[in-house]
Amino acid sequence: MTDSLNDLLNSEEWKAYKEKMIEKEKYLKNGPNVIHIEYLNSIFSKTDFDEYENKLIGVGLELSRFDKSCVMYACMDKFDLVTYISLAPPIIVELLKGTGSNVTWDVIKYLLISSWKKIRNKFYTRSTSQISERKEISFGLKVSLDRNTTFNMDLKGDLDEAVIQNSLDKVLDFLREQKANDQYKHPDYVYFDSISEKWIRVDVESEIREMIERGKMNRK
């Protein structure tokens, strides 16, 4: 371990950061019946979480949550969701097979719509070692079919609520059409096209390769 890294790990700032992470992690849960919300601090109130928990308990589910404010992340703004709701894979499997209750999916859609209303047109400050910029908070549904296959389904803040409702009604049909990856891939980005009324899948790894190639060509 280098001296600079050792100094960082023993610094008061790092100790304070670790304590803050421990406090944040106390609301995390694992299990086959967990709905997880990843969010920024000022978006939800305790009353919101109490309401969400009560609704989920009513259909046999649990709420997990994590406030990612002030947490260090590496992300690709164009394709990653800043805030999202994710479902434990067994919940998705039951819903896709039709063995999951319609009431369960209705509760999940309620959480998504309620969260979307709170997050739409909200901004945050993204800071790196070089820049600090104000950006709109993205939100959506993160779904994993298995360990190799994940989708970031963007619920855009500039869409009408009726369009969002329509998009959620088509989520399960879209997922049923998808094939699991043979090996791990970065989560694909998916957005709803209000004209065709379809979810459009973007292969993020292919997009990244194209961006790298364009960058090489521009430097020549």
N, C-alpha and C positions, 0 to 999 in steps of 0.2 A: 504494500500500500504506500503510495507516495505521501510525502510530508503534507502537501497541500490538501489532499483528500482526507488525510488523518486529521488535519486542523479543522476542516469543514465538519467532519462527523463528530468532533468533540466541541464544536462551537455552541454557544447559547442559542444562536439562531436556528441551528439544525435540531437541537433538543426541543425548542419551541414548536418547530415544524412537525416533529414526530408526535408530540403531545396533541397537536391540532388534528393530525391524521387519526390518532386513536379515538379522539372524541367523535370525529366524523364517521368512523367505521362501526360505531356501536349500533347503528340502525341498519346495518347490512344483514341480510339473511340468505341462506342457501336452502335449496330443496326443490322437489318436483312441482310444488304448487305456489311458487313465488313469482310475483310481478315486481320488477325493479324499476325505480325511477332515478335517473341520473340528471342532476339539475344544478343551477346556479342559485346561490343563497337567497336572494331577495324575491324570487318568483313565487314561492309557495309559503303559506302560513301554517302554523300548527293545526288550525281549524281545517284547512284543506286536507292535510294528511290524516287527521282523525276521520273525516268524511270518507276519504278513499279507503282507509283501513276497514271501516264499517261495511262499506259496499262489498269489498273483496271477501271479508269474513262471511258475508251472507251467501257467497257461492263457493265457499271452501278454499279460498285463496289467501295468501299472505302478502303484505307489502314490505318490500325492501327499498331503502333509499340511500342515496349518497350525494352530499353536497360537494361538487367538484370545484367550488370557488377556491382560488389560491393554490390549487394542486398543479404540479408541473406535468404537462402533457406534450407529446409529439403528435401533431395532427395535420391532416390535409384538408384545409377549409372547404375546398370545393366538393369533397366527397364524404366527409365525416359529419356526424351530427353532434352539435355542442351539447344539447339536452335530448333525452330520449326516454322512452318506456320500452323495456324488454320483457319477454315472456320466457319462463323456463321451458326448455324443449318439450317435456312431456305435455304441457298445456297445449302447445302448437300441434303436437301429434294427435291429441284427442280432438281438437277442433277440426283438423284437416280430414280425419277419418269420419267425422260426423258423430263421434261418440261423446264429444263435449257438448254441454248444454248451450242452447241459444242464449239463455240468460247470462251465462258466463261471458260470451262474446259481447253481449249488450253492455255488461259492466265494464269490460275492457274498452269498448268504444266510448263509453261515458268518460272514463279517465283520460282517454286520448283527446276527446273534444274539449273537455274542461281544461286540460293542460295547454292545449293549443291556444285557447282563448287567452290564457294568462301570459303566454310567451310571445304571441304574435306581435310584431312591430316593437319588440324590446331589443335593446342593444347591450353589448358588453365591451370591455376594453381588453383586447388581446395583446399581450406584451411578449416580446422576445428579447434576446440580448442586443438586437439592433434597432427594433422599432416598437412603437406602441400605437395601435390603431383601434378605432371604434368600428365594431362589426355587428350585424344583425344576428340575433341568437337563432340558430337553426334548431328544429325540433322534429321528432318523428318516432317511428316504431322500429326497433332493432329486433330482427327475428333470425334465429339460428335453427336451420333444419338438422344440422349435425355439427361436429367440431370443424368440418372443412367448409361449410356453406352458410354464410351469413349475409343478410340484406339490411342496408340502411334505407328505410322507406321514409322519404322526406315529406312532411306535412307542411307545405310552404305557407308562410304567414300572409302572402299577398293573394291567396285564393279565397273565394267566398265560402262561408260556412256550409252552404248547400253542396258545393263541390267537394269539400272535405268529407262531408257525410257520405256522398256518393263514392268517394275514393275508398273509404273504410269498408263500405259494403262490398267492394271488389278485392279486398286484400286476400281473403282466403282462396278465392278462385285463382288469383295470380300465383300464390304460393303452391297450390296443387299442380300447377303447370311446370314448376321448376324441378330440375334434376339436381341431385346432390353431387358435389364435386368429388372426384376420386382422390384428390389431395388438397391440402389447405390452399385457399386463395384469400387475398384481402377482401373484406366484405364488399359486395357490389352495391353501388348507389342506385336507388330506384326513386323515380319521381312520377307524379300523376299528371298526365297530359289532359287538360280539361276539354280539348277539342275532340280528340279521339275517344276520350273517357276510358283510357287504359293506363295501367302502370307500365312505365318504360324502364327497362333494366340497362344500366351502364356497367360494362366490364371495366372496373377501376384499374386493374393491373394493365390492361391494354392501353387505357388512357394515359397512364403514367409513362409507359414505354414510348408512346407517341410524343408526349411532352418532352421527354428526355431527348428524343431524336430531333425534334424541332429546335430545341435549345442548342444541340450540337451544330445543326445546320446554320443557325443564326450567328454562331460564333465564328464560322468559317469566312 
